[in-house]
């Protein structure tokens, strides 16, 4: 879901940076010192998972792990996503520095919404099937939300992108199913082996 450099308008870039700075500031304020190592670990997993990019018009698609990030990190997801995307932009030229705010928001906001909508049900859920369903929904919905946000940013820049936006969202549907399955597996494994990770 990296949006390439030089595509978004100045006003959309500013809005993306404003949303990301607000999320990063809030996330840093809410991150407890004993959770910093956990945040760095999850950020590096996101960094590695999203290195394999498949170009798709003005954007790209890749495995994100944004739902597990949201479920594990909560409000700290914005700083975690920002650092990973910053390193990708500097080291591998994915996205770019100007569009970093928009890309951070497009990935971190769905992760945070995943935490808000499904975090408690996944953490405290006792029924195995119920937790599995919520985990899959979290993974799939996070990807679709990210694609819709990226599409909205492109559409606000130029209405000529609307055709590409439809294709972008459609292209992310198979990824949403894969992310849902990966999230289901990770949550099931964490609840069995390290349940404190989801606390």
Secondary structure, 3 states (H helix, E strand, C coil): CCCCCCCCCHHHHHHHHHHHHHHHHHHHHHCCHHHHHHHHHHHHHHHHHCCCCEEECCEEECCCCHHHHHHHHHHHHHHHHHHHHHHHHHHHCCCCCCCHHHHHHHHHHHHHHHHHHHHHHHHHCCCHHHHHHHHHHHHHHHHHHHHHHHHHHHHHHCHHHHHHHHHHHHHHHHHHHHHHHHHHHHHHHHHHHCHHHHC
